[in-house]
Amino acid sequence: MAEGEEVSNKQVILTEYVKGFPKESDFEVRTSKIRLKVPEGSDAVLVKNLYLSCDPYMRSRMQKLEGAYRYVEPFTPGSVS
């Protein structure tokens, strides 16, 4: 892998399970540094996201619903998924 430029990386982290409507205090914005890497000889492309979309299905993943059927597991507060 070729070493690349070091850039700033922002992450929106769920800090605790949401009760009711999501609030700004339920999230934390973390900034870190990452080094861009593309495998040598590959046709890979690096993409920069400009917007964060919070889709309706994500609301159920931000809640801890005991005994509820889920087709996908909830997010774990504090982790990067």
Backbone as XML, in Angstrom:
<?xml version="1.0"?>
<chain id="A" units="angstrom">
  <residue number="1" name="MET">
    <atom name="N" x="0.836" y="-1.186" z="0.000"/>
    <atom name="CA" x="0.000" y="0.000" z="0.000"/>
    <atom name="C" x="0.877" y="1.243" z="0.000"/>
  </residue>
  <residue number="2" name="ALA">
    <atom name="N" x="0.517" y="2.166" z="-0.828"/>
    <atom name="CA" x="1.245" y="3.425" z="-0.867"/>
    <atom name="C" x="0.762" y="4.323" z="0.251"/>
  </residue>
  <residue number="3" name="GLU">
    <atom name="N" x="1.695" y="4.974" z="0.932"/>
    <atom name="CA" x="1.320" y="5.922" z="1.986"/>
    <atom name="C" x="0.870" y="7.211" z="1.322"/>
  </residue>
  <residue number="4" name="GLY">
    <atom name="N" x="-0.143" y="7.830" z="1.891"/>
    <atom name="CA" x="-0.688" y="9.037" z="1.300"/>
    <atom name="C" x="-0.679" y="10.196" z="2.254"/>
  </residue>
  <residue number="5" name="GLU">
    <atom name="N" x="-1.408" y="11.196" z="1.868"/>
    <atom name="CA" x="-1.516" y="12.431" z="2.628"/>
    <atom name="C" x="-2.325" y="12.208" z="3.905"/>
  </residue>
  <residue number="6" name="GLU">
    <atom name="N" x="-1.945" y="12.895" z="4.976"/>
    <atom name="CA" x="-2.709" y="12.838" z="6.223"/>
    <atom name="C" x="-3.767" y="13.935" z="6.181"/>
  </residue>
  <residue number="7" name="VAL">
    <atom name="N" x="-5.018" y="13.555" z="6.469"/>
    <atom name="CA" x="-6.128" y="14.509" z="6.398"/>
    <atom name="C" x="-6.970" y="14.431" z="7.666"/>
  </residue>
  <residue number="8" name="SER">
    <atom name="N" x="-7.794" y="15.448" z="7.872"/>
    <atom name="CA" x="-8.714" y="15.497" z="9.005"/>
    <atom name="C" x="-9.941" y="14.643" z="8.684"/>
  </residue>
  <residue number="9" name="ASN">
    <atom name="N" x="-10.452" y="13.923" z="9.686"/>
    <atom name="CA" x="-11.597" y="13.040" z="9.520"/>
    <atom name="C" x="-12.616" y="13.336" z="10.619"/>
  </residue>
  <residue number="10" name="LYS">
    <atom name="N" x="-13.842" y="13.689" z="10.240"/>
    <atom name="CA" x="-14.900" y="13.949" z="11.222"/>
    <atom name="C" x="-15.816" y="12.738" z="11.311"/>
  </residue>
  <residue number="11" name="GLN">
    <atom name="N" x="-16.255" y="12.430" z="12.530"/>
    <atom name="CA" x="-17.177" y="11.324" z="12.774"/>
    <atom name="C" x="-18.308" y="11.829" z="13.665"/>
  </residue>
  <residue number="12" name="VAL">
    <atom name="N" x="-19.532" y="11.421" z="13.363"/>
    <atom name="CA" x="-20.679" y="11.717" z="14.220"/>
    <atom name="C" x="-20.961" y="10.442" z="14.997"/>
  </residue>
  <residue number="13" name="ILE">
    <atom name="N" x="-20.798" y="10.511" z="16.325"/>
    <atom name="CA" x="-20.890" y="9.344" z="17.199"/>
    <atom name="C" x="-22.141" y="9.430" z="18.068"/>
  </residue>
  <residue number="14" name="LEU">
    <atom name="N" x="-22.912" y="8.342" z="18.106"/>
    <atom name="CA" x="-24.055" y="8.236" z="18.999"/>
    <atom name="C" x="-23.512" y="8.055" z="20.414"/>
  </residue>
  <residue number="15" name="THR">
    <atom name="N" x="-23.879" y="8.950" z="21.335"/>
    <atom name="CA" x="-23.327" y="8.880" z="22.692"/>
    <atom name="C" x="-24.186" y="8.059" z="23.640"/>
  </residue>
  <residue number="16" name="GLU">
    <atom name="N" x="-25.489" y="7.985" z="23.367"/>
    <atom name="CA" x="-26.381" y="7.166" z="24.180"/>
    <atom name="C" x="-27.612" y="6.836" z="23.350"/>
  </residue>
  <residue number="17" name="TYR">
    <atom name="N" x="-28.326" y="5.785" z="23.751"/>
    <atom name="CA" x="-29.534" y="5.421" z="23.020"/>
    <atom name="C" x="-30.541" y="6.559" z="23.091"/>
  </residue>
  <residue number="18" name="VAL">
    <atom name="N" x="-31.265" y="6.776" z="22.006"/>
    <atom name="CA" x="-32.220" y="7.868" z="21.885"/>
    <atom name="C" x="-33.560" y="7.463" z="22.492"/>
  </residue>
  <residue number="19" name="LYS">
    <atom name="N" x="-34.135" y="8.379" z="23.265"/>
    <atom name="CA" x="-35.485" y="8.204" z="23.813"/>
    <atom name="C" x="-36.325" y="9.328" z="23.228"/>
  </residue>
  <residue number="20" name="GLY">
    <atom name="N" x="-37.372" y="8.987" z="22.486"/>
    <atom name="CA" x="-38.173" y="10.014" z="21.813"/>
    <atom name="C" x="-37.457" y="10.486" z="20.563"/>
  </residue>
  <residue number="21" name="PHE">
    <atom name="N" x="-37.541" y="11.783" z="20.290"/>
    <atom name="CA" x="-36.878" y="12.339" z="19.119"/>
    <atom name="C" x="-35.383" y="12.521" z="19.398"/>
  </residue>
  <residue number="22" name="PRO">
    <atom name="N" x="-34.527" y="12.269" z="18.402"/>
    <atom name="CA" x="-33.086" y="12.491" z="18.591"/>
    <atom name="C" x="-32.804" y="13.964" z="18.893"/>
  </residue>
  <residue number="23" name="LYS">
    <atom name="N" x="-31.861" y="14.189" z="19.811"/>
    <atom name="CA" x="-31.442" y="15.542" z="20.183"/>
    <atom name="C" x="-29.961" y="15.689" z="19.866"/>
  </residue>
  <residue number="24" name="GLU">
    <atom name="N" x="-29.519" y="16.901" z="19.716"/>
    <atom name="CA" x="-28.107" y="17.154" z="19.448"/>
    <atom name="C" x="-27.230" y="16.557" z="20.544"/>
  </residue>
  <residue number="25" name="SER">
    <atom name="N" x="-27.722" y="16.558" z="21.778"/>
    <atom name="CA" x="-26.942" y="16.038" z="22.905"/>
    <atom name="C" x="-26.775" y="14.512" z="22.857"/>
  </residue>
  <residue number="26" name="ASP">
    <atom name="N" x="-27.521" y="13.832" z="21.987"/>
    <atom name="CA" x="-27.380" y="12.374" z="21.826"/>
    <atom name="C" x="-26.174" y="12.011" z="20.958"/>
  </residue>
  <residue number="27" name="PHE">
    <atom name="N" x="-25.515" y="13.020" z="20.390"/>
    <atom name="CA" x="-24.409" y="12.792" z="19.461"/>
    <atom name="C" x="-23.182" y="13.599" z="19.853"/>
  </residue>
  <residue number="28" name="GLU">
    <atom name="N" x="-22.055" y="13.171" z="19.355"/>
    <atom name="CA" x="-20.786" y="13.877" z="19.564"/>
    <atom name="C" x="-20.046" y="13.883" z="18.228"/>
  </residue>
  <residue number="29" name="VAL">
    <atom name="N" x="-19.442" y="15.016" z="17.890"/>
    <atom name="CA" x="-18.626" y="15.094" z="16.681"/>
    <atom name="C" x="-17.175" y="14.964" z="17.103"/>
  </residue>
  <residue number="30" name="ARG">
    <atom name="N" x="-16.496" y="13.962" z="16.558"/>
    <atom name="CA" x="-15.076" y="13.745" z="16.844"/>
    <atom name="C" x="-14.272" y="14.016" z="15.590"/>
  </residue>
  <residue number="31" name="THR">
    <atom name="N" x="-13.128" y="14.630" z="15.781"/>
    <atom name="CA" x="-12.219" y="14.887" z="14.672"/>
    <atom name="C" x="-10.906" y="14.185" z="14.953"/>
  </residue>
  <residue number="32" name="SER">
    <atom name="N" x="-10.424" y="13.477" z="13.967"/>
    <atom name="CA" x="-9.148" y="12.779" z="14.094"/>
    <atom name="C" x="-8.380" y="12.927" z="12.784"/>
  </residue>
  <residue number="33" name="LYS">
    <atom name="N" x="-7.196" y="12.392" z="12.746"/>
    <atom name="CA" x="-6.379" y="12.404" z="11.528"/>
    <atom name="C" x="-6.319" y="10.984" z="10.977"/>
  </residue>
  <residue number="34" name="ILE">
    <atom name="N" x="-6.409" y="10.864" z="9.656"/>
    <atom name="CA" x="-6.216" y="9.570" z="9.001"/>
    <atom name="C" x="-5.272" y="9.767" z="7.829"/>
  </residue>
  <residue number="35" name="ARG">
    <atom name="N" x="-4.589" y="8.714" z="7.472"/>
    <atom name="CA" x="-3.700" y="8.758" z="6.321"/>
    <atom name="C" x="-4.408" y="8.070" z="5.163"/>
  </residue>
  <residue number="36" name="LEU">
    <atom name="N" x="-4.540" y="8.807" z="4.046"/>
    <atom name="CA" x="-5.193" y="8.255" z="2.869"/>
    <atom name="C" x="-4.290" y="7.198" z="2.244"/>
  </residue>
  <residue number="37" name="LYS">
    <atom name="N" x="-4.844" y="6.007" z="1.981"/>
    <atom name="CA" x="-4.063" y="4.923" z="1.397"/>
    <atom name="C" x="-4.855" y="4.284" z="0.261"/>
  </residue>
  <residue number="38" name="VAL">
    <atom name="N" x="-4.198" y="4.092" z="-0.847"/>
    <atom name="CA" x="-4.773" y="3.373" z="-1.983"/>
    <atom name="C" x="-3.777" y="2.288" z="-2.370"/>
  </residue>
  <residue number="39" name="PRO">
    <atom name="N" x="-4.232" y="1.039" z="-2.516"/>
    <atom name="CA" x="-3.305" y="-0.029" z="-2.888"/>
    <atom name="C" x="-2.602" y="0.285" z="-4.214"/>
  </residue>
  <residue number="40" name="GLU">
    <atom name="N" x="-1.307" y="0.071" z="-4.234"/>
    <atom name="CA" x="-0.542" y="0.320" z="-5.463"/>
    <atom name="C" x="-1.055" y="-0.560" z="-6.583"/>
  </residue>
  <residue number="41" name="GLY">
    <atom name="N" x="-1.182" y="0.031" z="-7.768"/>
    <atom name="CA" x="-1.614" y="-0.724" z="-8.935"/>
    <atom name="C" x="-3.110" y="-0.960" z="-9.009"/>
  </residue>
  <residue number="42" name="SER">
    <atom name="N" x="-3.871" y="-0.468" z="-8.035"/>
    <atom name="CA" x="-5.322" y="-0.693" z="-8.068"/>
    <atom name="C" x="-6.005" y="0.455" z="-8.805"/>
  </residue>
  <residue number="43" name="ASP">
    <atom name="N" x="-7.252" y="0.232" z="-9.142"/>
    <atom name="CA" x="-8.067" y="1.275" z="-9.761"/>
    <atom name="C" x="-8.984" y="1.918" z="-8.718"/>
  </residue>
  <residue number="44" name="ALA">
    <atom name="N" x="-8.631" y="1.789" z="-7.439"/>
    <atom name="CA" x="-9.444" y="2.319" z="-6.354"/>
    <atom name="C" x="-9.547" y="3.836" z="-6.440"/>
  </residue>
  <residue number="45" name="VAL">
    <atom name="N" x="-10.634" y="4.353" z="-5.903"/>
    <atom name="CA" x="-10.879" y="5.787" z="-5.895"/>
    <atom name="C" x="-11.221" y="6.201" z="-4.471"/>
  </residue>
  <residue number="46" name="LEU">
    <atom name="N" x="-10.634" y="7.282" z="-3.988"/>
    <atom name="CA" x="-10.988" y="7.837" z="-2.677"/>
    <atom name="C" x="-12.142" y="8.804" z="-2.867"/>
  </residue>
  <residue number="47" name="VAL">
    <atom name="N" x="-13.125" y="8.732" z="-1.964"/>
    <atom name="CA" x="-14.313" y="9.575" z="-2.055"/>
    <atom name="C" x="-14.437" y="10.396" z="-0.782"/>
  </residue>
  <residue number="48" name="LYS">
    <atom name="N" x="-14.763" y="11.669" z="-0.923"/>
    <atom name="CA" x="-14.982" y="12.541" z="0.221"/>
    <atom name="C" x="-16.481" y="12.778" z="0.354"/>
  </residue>
  <residue number="49" name="ASN">
    <atom name="N" x="-17.052" y="12.422" z="1.519"/>
    <atom name="CA" x="-18.470" y="12.678" z="1.783"/>
    <atom name="C" x="-18.643" y="14.127" z="2.196"/>
  </residue>
  <residue number="50" name="LEU">
    <atom name="N" x="-19.615" y="14.783" z="1.599"/>
    <atom name="CA" x="-19.883" y="16.179" z="1.925"/>
    <atom name="C" x="-21.071" y="16.335" z="2.876"/>
  </residue>
  <residue number="51" name="TYR">
    <atom name="N" x="-21.980" y="15.364" z="2.878"/>
    <atom name="CA" x="-23.186" y="15.441" z="3.699"/>
    <atom name="C" x="-23.396" y="14.142" z="4.445"/>
  </residue>
  <residue number="52" name="LEU">
    <atom name="N" x="-24.035" y="14.246" z="5.595"/>
    <atom name="CA" x="-24.432" y="13.078" z="6.374"/>
    <atom name="C" x="-25.948" y="12.979" z="6.295"/>
  </residue>
  <residue number="53" name="SER">
    <atom name="N" x="-26.432" y="11.836" z="5.870"/>
    <atom name="CA" x="-27.868" y="11.609" z="5.785"/>
    <atom name="C" x="-28.287" y="10.726" z="6.945"/>
  </residue>
  <residue number="54" name="CYS">
    <atom name="N" x="-29.319" y="11.125" z="7.646"/>
    <atom name="CA" x="-29.858" y="10.322" z="8.741"/>
    <atom name="C" x="-31.231" y="9.835" z="8.289"/>
  </residue>
  <residue number="55" name="ASP">
    <atom name="N" x="-31.273" y="8.624" z="7.742"/>
    <atom name="CA" x="-32.488" y="8.071" z="7.165"/>
    <atom name="C" x="-33.437" y="7.554" z="8.247"/>
  </residue>
  <residue number="56" name="PRO">
    <atom name="N" x="-34.749" y="7.481" z="7.938"/>
    <atom name="CA" x="-35.728" y="7.031" z="8.936"/>
    <atom name="C" x="-35.418" y="5.667" z="9.557"/>
  </residue>
  <residue number="57" name="TYR">
    <atom name="N" x="-34.876" y="4.721" z="8.777"/>
    <atom name="CA" x="-34.602" y="3.398" z="9.349"/>
    <atom name="C" x="-33.551" y="3.475" z="10.452"/>
  </residue>
  <residue number="58" name="MET">
    <atom name="N" x="-32.706" y="4.496" z="10.430"/>
    <atom name="CA" x="-31.639" y="4.626" z="11.424"/>
    <atom name="C" x="-32.200" y="4.918" z="12.816"/>
  </residue>
  <residue number="59" name="ARG">
    <atom name="N" x="-33.408" y="5.483" z="12.867"/>
    <atom name="CA" x="-33.997" y="5.817" z="14.168"/>
    <atom name="C" x="-34.165" y="4.569" z="15.031"/>
  </residue>
  <residue number="60" name="SER">
    <atom name="N" x="-34.609" y="3.474" z="14.420"/>
    <atom name="CA" x="-34.769" y="2.239" z="15.200"/>
    <atom name="C" x="-33.414" y="1.691" z="15.645"/>
  </residue>
  <residue number="61" name="ARG">
    <atom name="N" x="-32.348" y="1.974" z="14.896"/>
    <atom name="CA" x="-31.012" y="1.517" z="15.280"/>
    <atom name="C" x="-30.414" y="2.380" z="16.383"/>
  </residue>
  <residue number="62" name="MET">
    <atom name="N" x="-30.993" y="3.562" z="16.624"/>
    <atom name="CA" x="-30.503" y="4.459" z="17.677"/>
    <atom name="C" x="-31.244" y="4.247" z="18.987"/>
  </residue>
  <residue number="63" name="GLN">
    <atom name="N" x="-32.202" y="3.318" z="19.005"/>
    <atom name="CA" x="-32.994" y="3.051" z="20.208"/>
    <atom name="C" x="-32.723" y="1.644" z="20.712"/>
  </residue>
  <residue number="64" name="LYS">
    <atom name="N" x="-32.830" y="1.473" z="22.006"/>
    <atom name="CA" x="-32.705" y="0.143" z="22.591"/>
    <atom name="C" x="-34.106" y="-0.322" z="22.945"/>
  </residue>
  <residue number="65" name="LEU">
    <atom name="N" x="-34.644" y="-1.191" z="22.105"/>
    <atom name="CA" x="-36.011" y="-1.678" z="22.280"/>
    <atom name="C" x="-35.946" y="-3.116" z="22.757"/>
  </residue>
  <residue number="66" name="GLU">
    <atom name="N" x="-36.236" y="-3.335" z="24.026"/>
    <atom name="CA" x="-36.186" y="-4.679" z="24.608"/>
    <atom name="C" x="-37.279" y="-5.557" z="24.012"/>
  </residue>
  <residue number="67" name="GLY">
    <atom name="N" x="-36.907" y="-6.761" z="23.584"/>
    <atom name="CA" x="-37.859" y="-7.742" z="23.094"/>
    <atom name="C" x="-38.431" y="-7.450" z="21.721"/>
  </residue>
  <residue number="68" name="ALA">
    <atom name="N" x="-37.970" y="-6.400" z="21.056"/>
    <atom name="CA" x="-38.494" y="-6.059" z="19.735"/>
    <atom name="C" x="-37.750" y="-6.846" z="18.662"/>
  </residue>
  <residue number="69" name="TYR">
    <atom name="N" x="-38.480" y="-7.263" z="17.618"/>
    <atom name="CA" x="-37.839" y="-7.930" z="16.483"/>
    <atom name="C" x="-37.074" y="-6.890" z="15.677"/>
  </residue>
  <residue number="70" name="ARG">
    <atom name="N" x="-35.868" y="-7.227" z="15.300"/>
    <atom name="CA" x="-35.045" y="-6.328" z="14.477"/>
    <atom name="C" x="-34.442" y="-7.123" z="13.333"/>
  </residue>
  <residue number="71" name="TYR">
    <atom name="N" x="-34.430" y="-6.529" z="12.170"/>
    <atom name="CA" x="-33.747" y="-7.170" z="11.053"/>
    <atom name="C" x="-32.284" y="-6.749" z="10.988"/>
  </residue>
  <residue number="72" name="VAL">
    <atom name="N" x="-31.922" y="-5.773" z="11.793"/>
    <atom name="CA" x="-30.534" y="-5.331" z="11.898"/>
    <atom name="C" x="-30.302" y="-4.881" z="13.342"/>
  </residue>
  <residue number="73" name="GLU">
    <atom name="N" x="-29.113" y="-5.137" z="13.873"/>
    <atom name="CA" x="-28.796" y="-4.804" z="15.265"/>
    <atom name="C" x="-28.721" y="-3.282" z="15.476"/>
  </residue>
  <residue number="74" name="PRO">
    <atom name="N" x="-29.007" y="-2.824" z="16.701"/>
    <atom name="CA" x="-28.894" y="-1.380" z="16.982"/>
    <atom name="C" x="-27.425" y="-0.955" z="17.023"/>
  </residue>
  <residue number="75" name="PHE">
    <atom name="N" x="-27.215" y="0.340" z="16.835"/>
    <atom name="CA" x="-25.872" y="0.889" z="16.988"/>
    <atom name="C" x="-25.434" y="0.725" z="18.432"/>
  </residue>
  <residue number="76" name="THR">
    <atom name="N" x="-24.140" y="0.688" z="18.663"/>
    <atom name="CA" x="-23.596" y="0.649" z="20.015"/>
    <atom name="C" x="-23.083" y="2.046" z="20.344"/>
  </residue>
  <residue number="77" name="PRO">
    <atom name="N" x="-23.693" y="2.725" z="21.337"/>
    <atom name="CA" x="-23.221" y="4.075" z="21.672"/>
    <atom name="C" x="-21.720" y="4.115" z="21.926"/>
  </residue>
  <residue number="78" name="GLY">
    <atom name="N" x="-21.094" y="5.159" z="21.379"/>
    <atom name="CA" x="-19.664" y="5.351" z="21.559"/>
    <atom name="C" x="-18.784" y="4.627" z="20.564"/>
  </residue>
  <residue number="79" name="SER">
    <atom name="N" x="-19.376" y="3.749" z="19.746"/>
    <atom name="CA" x="-18.554" y="2.996" z="18.789"/>
    <atom name="C" x="-18.674" y="3.598" z="17.400"/>
  </residue>
  <residue number="80" name="VAL">
    <atom name="N" x="-17.762" y="3.205" z="16.550"/>
    <atom name="CA" x="-17.770" y="3.615" z="15.158"/>
    <atom name="C" x="-18.235" y="2.418" z="14.340"/>
  </residue>
  <residue number="81" name="SER">
    <atom name="N" x="-19.366" y="2.583" z="13.663"/>
    <atom name="CA" x="-19.923" y="1.475" z="12.869"/>
    <atom name="C" x="-19.788" y="1.731" z="11.404"/>
  </residue>
</chain>
